[in-house]
């Protein structure tokens, strides 16, 4: 990965080749977004605009053929990178990603409305078998309300996936920047990520209460969980860096996250919520640089 970062930063032509080439290839749009964020974080918008303008061409072409994800992730990642370069903390970047996820949800809801509604209809028909005897105990109104939540939740899940991909692309770009110009800088930034108590409580309320104010707001549940998930990952990395946990915990966490995401993901969210109350990393060892994560990966 360092070799690729070196190649990207070697010059404008090399950066353009990577950003445009990855945007043009299927399933590599995340790498294009990461490369674009590296150039943007290091050079700023003025120097990076030429490279990023070329990257928009294949992204717009994919949109024309009915695939909006390339353009969405590219622009979303660059928007988050702009916040980071402006000196905003990772906490604010993660929280702002929720607004970006809402935009993703609106776009996906309009572009993929028919496939999402078709999948939601199929799932609604399968609910009696999926919920077994519990579904039969629900009233007619409760069944109708449950069915109305399926499509927004599906839309929110897809948007949350793209939201997470955008954050991961930014993290990769930030990691490349630190590797080239400030070794270990990104690790210190990420290990210090901890969402404050008030924003965490707001996220929990939106996740739990949002669907009660309308089916469309059910999309907020997966979107609000993404910052908490990343905060849970940061907690684990921070505890390992402090020596309170062995490195095998990280290996086990990522393996189980890949194999049993439906179990590990909620656990990370819960850990982040509890950490906002207790602050595991700061109980015995004072946190160093917890608020000093705005140095653009170079200080």
Secondary structure, 3 states (H helix, E strand, C coil): CHHHHHHHCCCHHHHHHHHHHHHHCCCCHHHHHHHHHHHHHHHHHHHHHHHHHHHHHHHHHHHHCCCCHHHHHHHHHHHHHHHHHCCCCHHHHHHHHHHHHHHHHHHHHHHCHHHHHHHHHHHHHHHHHHCCHHHHHCCHHHHHHHHHHHHHHHHHHHHHHHHHHHHHHHHHHHHHHHHHHCCCHHHHHHHCCCCCHHHHHHHHHHHHHHHHHCHHHHHHHHHHHHHHHHHHHHHHHHHHHCCCCCHHHHHHHHHHHHHCHHHHHHHHHHHHHHHHHHCHHHCCCCCCCCCCCCCCCCC
